[in-house]
Amino acid sequence: MIRTEGLSKTFGTRVAVEDLNLEVEPGELFGFLGPNGAGKTTTIRLLTGLLRPTVGRVLIGGYDIHREPVRAKAFLGYVPDQPVLYEKLTGREFLSFMADLYRVDGTRRDQRIGELLELFDLSERGDDLIQSYSRGMKQKLAVAAALVHEPRVLILDEPTVGLDPRSARVLKDVLRALASGGVTVFMSTHVLEIAERMCTRVGIIDRGCLIACGTMEELRAQAQEDTATLEDIFLELTGGTEYEEVIRLLGEETAS
Amino acid sequence: MSRLLAWKFRVFWRSVARRSGAAAAANLIVALLGILWTVAVFLGSRHLFARVALVMSRVPPEGGSTLAGMESLLLSGVYLLGLTICLFTAFGAAFVTMYSSSDLPLLFAAPLTVRQVFAVKFAEVLAAESLWVVLLILPATLGYGAGVGGAWWYYLMAFLLALIAVFLSGAVGTCLNLLAMRFIPPYRVKELGAALGSLLGAAFYVLSQLGPRYAAGMSPSELAKLMGRFPLANVGYSPAWWLAEAARTAAHGSVNDCLAWLGLVAACSLVFFMVSFVLVQEAFYGGWAGSGEVRRRERRRKAAARASRVPRSAARRGSPVLTLAAKEVRSIARDMREWAQALYLLVVMGMAWIVPAIRNGEIRFPAGGAGSYASLAAIYMMLAGLATYLALGAVGREGESWLLLRATPVSGQEILLGKVLGVTALLVIPGLVLALGLGLALGGGSRAALLAGAFALVVAPGITSLNVGAGALRPVFSARDPRKRISSGALLLSLALEAGYAAVLAAGVWMMAAGSAMGIWIRIVGLVTVLGSSACAAAAPVVLVGRYLDARESVVSNP
């Protein structure tokens, strides 16, 4: 459902993404990890057609997102890293607006909007201007907007940031349910526990290159540690273990 | 608390004094201009009231009471103007320092009582508005004393009067915040502040343009008559009148009367101050949300329940273009800043037309054919001015939301068409009102009004589209203020396109008007020119820039 072929993106002389070959199947919940500035958001913007690849291509549902953007984007639901929405619309109007952009029709439309507002605990404030929402409420509304047209591919950039524990739990359950229903979920996150528990496969990107990709078992095998957590594997692959000694020494100094 | 006040002053002083280069020079220039302004107000006031005193000395005693009233009216007018400015400043300052201030959590977390924090904030409000007292009320009062020959103690009273004026405006302005908190949600405070600022600016602009035209050459008695038309300047319950009476009685040697009038103003100030202190600080501590939000939510819920009772077609599907147009209309219509700014623009443009037409205190527009051309030009300029403001930034206004919009299966052309339709719908309303108004005002009758209305309808989509297209070529997504999301290049391009479109339209209109002398065909060519150029102006930017948007990356900032 999501396929990248030799995908590269450079900004001037800086390589943001290099030769990314990835395939995510229907029903998969794919976790995309990497340190800050590794190229996660750039990859997501390439997948959603917001950036043009320097080399390579992106296929969504079999359509090249840059050659046939309207057809490819019709498959997509996208949750950006910043929930910047139209402040002067109400929550309900915003969902209706998104439904129109995705050309949603049928009797389920209003019902679907009502269900999503209910699901994310927004029905009471659904008729208030988005301007009055907190960051967490905006994040929930952004997720609901990505689901309003029942997408076949869902791409989320840091979706749990700003959510309260209940909404984060709801989101995780929703993502699991969508994946089991055949929706392809591609999610970038810094919360490794979520990725470890939820994702069927995990990809780790560092300095623009995909340095590991597979199920948890495959990653453990790659790291040659049977009991390693995703955090251990992530630090091993992207660096960071060297700081452990410094932290230990700092702790000893403080204790003495 | 005194330490806190000292720190506040230190922070303020550093923000003013510790500036280098151009900023320091600008501060110095502003300070010098302030001093010059104060001196000018003092001299102007002294001159005016010296003339009044001269007139009074030449009339018989039986006319003296009328002239005494004239003196109070003039003085009351000055105080009314000063107090109004101070009140607006105090209201705005209370908005900023008491509710939008970023240091509130810090101060409330410190070992200070709410009352102490409130007192510090109240002092900030007084400091903010005292500037106007120094620039207007105090020099005018001193000038009055110098003009009528007040005794030495008059000048001490003048300072006391200025102090009481600061206190009165600060207390009333702070109290008004309590009302504002009841009705304005916290997230709309800044928006309302900006809107009020624009409206106030428009009012002062009108005053600055029309005032000198009408007031030039007026005698003191005519000026006093003009002041008499403002109810708050000449009634016994107006603080402006009380201050005027205090100054007048002091200047004429009656210290007891002066103190009585000043006491009345002080008592009034004290009442407002007490109300502020008792009521406002509670709301201030509870926060904006704590004071009026519950009621507002109830009202919103009721409105939502009413809306849900309206039957809606369950199987409807909105076109993306119309949805985008509706979103554009909602976004602009619900933003008070947009309305206020548009009104400001209309006022400025209106003044540009009205002021040159004023002759001997009357407005005289050109009549006949020249009047018709003038009305068409006025309609075009008004639409172009509003479009520069509303349409040029239509894409830039999206800000970070642009990414979300571009991730949807909607083409660039559809996005631009939606924006053009939405903004045109908003532009057409004032365009038609102005067209009908000008058509009737210029004596052309209903036929001229209808023609002008048709002209507005024909040109509005083209003007909007040219601006939306120019703005979409290089939008500024990163500006925090949506009104600043226009690049200078886009502005210049839109002005050039508007000028070109205006030239073609002028040629078309000229051919249509010249038709009777040059045959029917030239009239048809003129009509085709007007309609054809309008269709091109409306369609071409949408098609061409829409393709350009699809061909380029959707970024909102440089990576």
Interface residues (C-beta under 8 A of the other chain):
Chain A: F11 A16 T42 R45 T48 G49 L50 L51 R52 P69 V70 R71 A72 K73 A74 L76 Y78 P80 Q82 V84 L85 Y86 E87 K88 L89 E93 S96 F97 M98 A99 D100 L101 Y102 R103 V104 D105 G106 T107 R109 D110 E124 G126 D127 D128 L129 Q131 S132 A142 A145
Chain B: P185 Y187 R188 R297 R300 R301 A303 A304 A307 R312 A314 A315 R316 R317 G318 S319 P320 L322 T323 L324 K327 R330 S331 R334 D335 G399 E400 S401 L403 L404 L405 R406 A407 T408 P409 V410 S411 D550 R552 E553 S554 V555 P559
